[in-house]
């Protein structure tokens, strides 16, 4: 049996803390985070804004996406493909399909888009803008691809209990522009 990596250990610790939050806390914190994301509207380039469908005890980005939509910023959700994540437009009443990992995805008829801003899910984060995802690298590859097209605003959204002192880095990891929790907004300086 192989020894778990440093990332695996830190991921599990953060996910255990996240899992200890009650459903009511997760719902309330998701609403608070939606309010904290609004100051970024001017940096989102008119959209679209890529979000994600919540799974397990993950933060719910839908309140944020709905607030942004009310301000004229279209939403998009990821679709897992053999070559990585693509994003398709999404609105509150759209029919979604069952995707891998328990995800809900836009139908294949929804237009594919390249978001100018991403709300990024994570298992753990540090104050340098580094994140631990779920281990498949989907978002690191999507961030790299979308950044190659043009400027991309990346905002990690998570509960404050998911913070760790330092994310073990790997060469493929992509840092975020900001992290928003129910308690604070952490802006990541770019050098």
Secondary structure, DSSP 8 states (H G I E B T S, - for coil): -----HHHHHHHHHHHHHHTS-HHHHHHHHHHHHHHHGGGGGGSTT--EE-----TT----HHHHHHHHHTT--EEEEEEETTEEEEEEE-TT--EEE-GGG-EEE-TTS-EE--SEEEE--SEE-TTS-EE-SSS-HHHHHHHHHHHHS--EEEEE--GGGB-S-----TT----SEEE-SS-EEE----
